[in-house]
Amino acid sequence: MSERLRWGVLGAADIARKAVVPAIEASRNGQVVAIASRDPERARTFGIGRVMGSYDALLESADIDAVYIPLVNSLHQEWTSKALAAGKHVLCEKPLAMNASEAEAMAAAASRHGKLLMEGFMYRFHPRIRQVVTEAHDIREVSASFGFRLRDPANYRARPELGGGALYDVGCYVINLTAWILGQPETVAAEGKSSEGLDTTVSIELGFASGAKAHLFCSIEVEEIQELRLDGLRIDKPFTAWKDPDDPYRLMVEAFADAAFSGSGPPLSLQDSIANLRVMDLVRRRLGLGDLGHRDHLPEAGQ
Ligand SMILES: NC(=O)c1ccc[n+]([C@@H]2O[C@H](COP(=O)([O-])OP(=O)(O)OC[C@H]3O[C@@H](n4cnc5c(N)ncnc54)[C@H](OP(=O)(O)O)[C@@H]3O)[C@@H](O)[C@H]2O)c1
């Protein structure tokens, strides 16, 4: 392996263009070698040296060590599994999968192939939120909200079959942050608005063995909101708005490359990713969005 991790990107996605490709290029230990897209013309505008018209062809490239997967959520499992089988390390966007069973299969594939797999929760690398969580002791009540207004009806976030909806897009953050602070919940209750299989606003109540509680909100149909309250202490913009003093995307890809070179485990635990999806599975069930195949281990709310 060369000194810099050689990355390939699957999909000319908005988040790759805006944040992750620039972060890899700015990183001390990575470089972007190639990008693959169904639309090579669009991918060419990224300015990456090699543009490929097929995801499979990129995975066959011997000069790529790691693959970044910013595909629509419904494709995360398929392409992560293929990339791991092709001998690549994988950084896959959040949510890692559509449900916990998919994520378990992905984690098993990473272990089988001896490759690194991590979910791209960049906010967890931001020094400010890390400090907030480190200093949070004996918290009894967490409130967290993440919402915005989806204005483009053609965006995949408006299409349930591609993994759209508020829960997958921004709900995964509020659940993940809560578990980082309080551990995994014992009970899950949820209500929300959904139409034709697409959840647009969701409220979630989590209960913890300690007696602590969390009140969570996510939406794709409200004015922008991003907030955390820890026992009443308000922290603004916990998830995305802190490029100062550091870029969490760059810190994430650097930590990932360090782990790939050292052979250590992923900087973010796959068990946490699976647990996050277990809670999301239950929320989806509460909303009547269907059982996605996972048999949960959490008790029903109120039991
Ligand atoms: N960590 C973060 O800060 C952050 C922020 C935003 C999004 N995300 C995550 O990143 C992923 C992509 O989000 P995005 O906003 O960048 O989405 P996007 O611009 O729509 O990109 C999605 C990519 O998926 C591919 N794709 C394959 N089949 C598709 C289909 N049927 N319809 C549409 N696209 C299809 C496309 O690749 P081709 O180039 O091959 O067409 C497209 O570039 C999601 O998992 C999302 O949750 C993370």
Ligand as a Chemical Component Dictionary entry (heavy atoms), coordinates in Angstrom:
data_LIG
# 
_chem_comp.id                   LIG 
_chem_comp.type                 NON-POLYMER 
_chem_comp.pdbx_formal_charge   0 
_chem_comp.three_letter_code    LIG 
# 
loop_
_chem_comp_atom.comp_id 
_chem_comp_atom.atom_id 
_chem_comp_atom.alt_atom_id 
_chem_comp_atom.type_symbol 
_chem_comp_atom.charge 
_chem_comp_atom.model_Cartn_x 
_chem_comp_atom.model_Cartn_y 
_chem_comp_atom.model_Cartn_z 
_chem_comp_atom.pdbx_ordinal 
LIG N1  N1  N 0  -22.525 12.789 5.881   1  
LIG C1  C1  C 0  -23.159 13.809 5.375   2  
LIG O1  O1  O 0  -22.918 14.963 5.722   3  
LIG C2  C2  C 0  -24.180 13.573 4.309   4  
LIG C3  C3  C 0  -24.822 14.656 3.715   5  
LIG C4  C4  C 0  -25.687 14.414 2.661   6  
LIG C5  C5  C 0  -25.933 13.099 2.263   7  
LIG N2  N2  N 1  -25.327 12.070 2.894   8  
LIG C6  C6  C 0  -25.572 10.680 2.460   9  
LIG O2  O2  O 0  -24.931 10.509 1.203   10 
LIG C7  C7  C 0  -25.716 9.713  0.342   11 
LIG C8  C8  C 0  -26.010 10.494 -0.935  12 
LIG O3  O3  O 0  -26.667 11.699 -0.643  13 
LIG P1  P1  P 0  -26.629 12.931 -1.690  14 
LIG O4  O4  O 0  -27.415 14.021 -1.119  15 
LIG O5  O5  O -1 -25.225 13.203 -2.067  16 
LIG O6  O6  O 0  -27.458 12.267 -2.883  17 
LIG P2  P2  P 0  -27.330 12.422 -4.478  18 
LIG O7  O7  O 0  -26.618 13.671 -4.856  19 
LIG O8  O8  O 0  -28.687 12.178 -5.021  20 
LIG O9  O9  O 0  -26.377 11.211 -4.867  21 
LIG C9  C9  C 0  -26.778 9.879  -4.821  22 
LIG C10 C10 C 0  -25.988 9.065  -5.841  23 
LIG O10 O10 O 0  -26.583 7.771  -5.918  24 
LIG C11 C11 C 0  -26.440 7.267  -7.238  25 
LIG N3  N3  N 0  -27.666 6.590  -7.661  26 
LIG C12 C12 C 0  -27.735 5.294  -8.013  27 
LIG N4  N4  N 0  -28.998 4.959  -8.335  28 
LIG C13 C13 C 0  -29.731 6.061  -8.186  29 
LIG C14 C14 C 0  -31.094 6.346  -8.405  30 
LIG N5  N5  N 0  -31.962 5.411  -8.808  31 
LIG N6  N6  N 0  -31.518 7.612  -8.187  32 
LIG C15 C15 C 0  -30.669 8.555  -7.775  33 
LIG N7  N7  N 0  -29.342 8.338  -7.548  34 
LIG C16 C16 C 0  -28.897 7.097  -7.765  35 
LIG C17 C17 C 0  -26.097 8.431  -8.140  36 
LIG O11 O11 O 0  -24.833 8.117  -8.641  37 
LIG P3  P3  P 0  -24.436 8.264  -10.202 38 
LIG O12 O12 O 0  -23.374 9.282  -10.195 39 
LIG O13 O13 O 0  -23.969 6.918  -10.582 40 
LIG O14 O14 O 0  -25.655 8.712  -10.959 41 
LIG C18 C18 C 0  -26.047 9.648  -7.241  42 
LIG O15 O15 O 0  -24.907 10.426 -7.497  43 
LIG C19 C19 C 0  -26.924 9.281  1.153   44 
LIG O16 O16 O 0  -26.650 8.041  1.746   45 
LIG C20 C20 C 0  -27.031 10.352 2.233   46 
LIG O17 O17 O 0  -27.647 9.874  3.421   47 
LIG C21 C21 C 0  -24.455 12.289 3.888   48 
# 
loop_
_chem_comp_bond.comp_id 
_chem_comp_bond.atom_id_1 
_chem_comp_bond.atom_id_2 
_chem_comp_bond.value_order 
_chem_comp_bond.pdbx_ordinal 
LIG N1  C1  SING 1  
LIG C1  O1  DOUB 2  
LIG C1  C2  SING 3  
LIG C2  C3  SING 4  
LIG C2  C21 DOUB 5  
LIG C3  C4  DOUB 6  
LIG C4  C5  SING 7  
LIG C5  N2  DOUB 8  
LIG N2  C6  SING 9  
LIG N2  C21 SING 10 
LIG C6  O2  SING 11 
LIG C6  C20 SING 12 
LIG O2  C7  SING 13 
LIG C7  C8  SING 14 
LIG C7  C19 SING 15 
LIG C8  O3  SING 16 
LIG O3  P1  SING 17 
LIG P1  O4  DOUB 18 
LIG P1  O5  SING 19 
LIG P1  O6  SING 20 
LIG O6  P2  SING 21 
LIG P2  O7  DOUB 22 
LIG P2  O8  SING 23 
LIG P2  O9  SING 24 
LIG O9  C9  SING 25 
LIG C9  C10 SING 26 
LIG C10 O10 SING 27 
LIG C10 C18 SING 28 
LIG O10 C11 SING 29 
LIG C11 N3  SING 30 
LIG C11 C17 SING 31 
LIG N3  C12 SING 32 
LIG N3  C16 SING 33 
LIG C12 N4  DOUB 34 
LIG N4  C13 SING 35 
LIG C13 C14 SING 36 
LIG C13 C16 DOUB 37 
LIG C14 N5  SING 38 
LIG C14 N6  DOUB 39 
LIG N6  C15 SING 40 
LIG C15 N7  DOUB 41 
LIG N7  C16 SING 42 
LIG C17 O11 SING 43 
LIG C17 C18 SING 44 
LIG O11 P3  SING 45 
LIG P3  O12 DOUB 46 
LIG P3  O13 SING 47 
LIG P3  O14 SING 48 
LIG C18 O15 SING 49 
LIG C19 O16 SING 50 
LIG C19 C20 SING 51 
LIG C20 O17 SING 52 
# 
